[in-house]
Amino acid sequence: MLCLRTVLGQQVLRRSGRFRAARRPSSATLSTSTSTDLDFFNPYVDLPRTDAQSFLKALSDLQWAPRQDAELVKLMSQRFYATADDFFPPEIIRVLHSFAHISYSDAPLLAGVVGRIQDLLLAPSPRRLSCLLGLFAQLHISHPAAVNPVLEWVPRKVPEFLEEIPCVLRSLSALHVHERNLIEPLALQAALHSERMKADFVWAFEAAARHGVEVGEETMEEGVKAVKRFGTSREGAMSHKVALLAACARTGLTEEAKTVRASVLEAIGDTRKGGGAASNLKSTRRALSVLSTMASVRLPDREIMDCAMGACEKALDYSVPSLSLQGSVHGGGSGEDGGIISVEALSRACLHLALLDYDPRTLVQKFFCRSSSPHFHSLNLTEPASLVDLLYAFALVLYKGGRGIIEQTEYDKWLRAVLPPALSCWRRVSIQKRRQMAQALVVLREGGKLGSLLGGDEEMKEALEDFWSLNVSEGEGTGLPPLAPPGFVWEEGIDVRSLVPTAVFQLSESHPFSQEGKRGAREEPQLLLFGGVEDEYVAGDPTQKNRKKEGADRVESNDNPAATAEFRLQIACTAIQTGKRPQINWIY
């Protein structure tokens, strides 16, 4: 695995943005798990001949390709690092946008960005700062050499921020930056210009609430006004209502939260009143939209989820029997109420419920056991991504509830229905979906031999082995790098896990913060899992600079990744891949 300290060594960090000497990554600095030779001719990565424009064209083609080759994406990242000085700042932004769309990032890409960060910040506009922070959050670029120069500009540009405020606040939360001197001025700026921002203020209010700071009286007052304008009236979209509900719940506006919740339930409550098919379709579509927004803002509101689950159950009741009468699986038909709820939409709804930690037994009984019926699968799931959504949701549910929540016969029946079509089309899904499928199969495989469920289908067994070898056993570098607080110092003793690297580190025996370094040798490795706050981490680790500030300057985040079902599944995958059950050390 690449060591970020090697890639971001002194030689890289001292590079001037104007230094244009031709460089090629050496095998010592940028070695890959497959030892790929960069000298062979390839139209995408022909290093001696490809200029910046040709590279951008090739990367764009790869971005929109129906099949994304992870190894080729890795080579493109190394190609960018090798010639990063050949790109103008707007071209670097285009490169980062493409990699964010692919959902891929690694140490060479990070090193290329760090080498040009000063050029990217030459008199930056608010839009440039917002764009960089948003891309860093998507690509998990949290290294201080990249993030801190951008953060230094934010306080200076606060008076110029307007429509960029929601993105900036949301990105700071994702990057674990919860400094009051950054959050409060941005929230106040949004409150002062709430009339001009209109609906954008709703998203700024929601993003500010994620940090857990006191956003100020002005912001709270404008939040209450936004509830009256968008939360209870027809003027507000469902997504605005859900965002306001999340903000009110996190900032302590209890009465306003009840009001918005009642408005949301009223909009999606028709399915519980036994209305006609048209009424059910409308409310079910609203319920699916609400679930999507709830997942994006991480709002596990049980009452709304119960109502949405009822809508999904109704959709299964009338969508499947009406298939031959009302249109295609994708919701064909005429008019606003024509067609049915697609299986793809129901799959995404199930995934959202699983990500929101909905009751696993209810999901198994009301969705998974029914979705394994031959009638359900006769709908012909044509979108490969939907199959991955189902597998990933199933793994999340089983990991939380345990194998005891589903009978073995139902378990085998469900996997036999979903696993073969997923294996036959996994190359047609994005790298992000492959990552989710790999994590799902790691967890599901621990419960039994997946190959035995395929019976005598040798073709499917071979497809399973191919997927396993390419995406799990040798899947190094196909994920996103870890998200650590900006004060984290990358050390040689930290091994970044390749399969689930979002926020998981494994410490070597020699690292001072490992249990081995503190109390002597241990047989099991230790995992260091980051939450949203670095205070205790900084205070407890002698290798870190003491950046701990007064209690008023740093607070606990309400957007803690450790609280999500997705994060817990990543922990499970890491534990399984190590072959042991490591001692887990939570840092908040």
Secondary structure, 3 states (H helix, E strand, C coil): CCCHHHHCCHHHHCCCCCCCCCCCCCCCCCCCCCCCCCCCCCCCCCCCCCCHHHHHHHHHHHHCCCCCCHHHHHHHHHHHHHCHHHCCHHHHHHHHHHHHHHCCCCHHHHHHHHHCHHHHCCCCCHHHHHHHHHHHHHHCCCCHHHHHHHHHHHHHHHHHCCCCHHHHHHHHHHCCCCEHHHHHHHHHHHHHCHHHHCCHHHHHHHHHHCCCCCCCHHHHHHHHHHHHHHHCCCCCCHHHHHHHHHHHHHHCCHHHHHHHHHHHHHHHHHHHHCCCHHHHHHHHHHHHHHHHHHHHHCCCCHHHHHHHHHHHHHHHHHHCCCHHHHCCCCCCCCCCCCCCCCHHHHHHHHHHHHHCCCCHHHHHHHHHHHHCCHHHHCCCCCCHHHHHHHHHHHHHHHHHHCHHHCCHHHHHHHHHHHHHHHHHCHHHCCHHHHHHHHHHHHHHHHCCCHHHHCCCCHHHHHHHHHHHHHHHHCCCCCCCCCCCCCCCCCCCCEEECCCCCCCEEEECCCCCCCHHHHHCCCCCCEEEEECCCCHHHHHHCCCCCCCCCCHHHECCCCCCHHHCHHHHHHHHHHHHHHCCCCEEEEEC
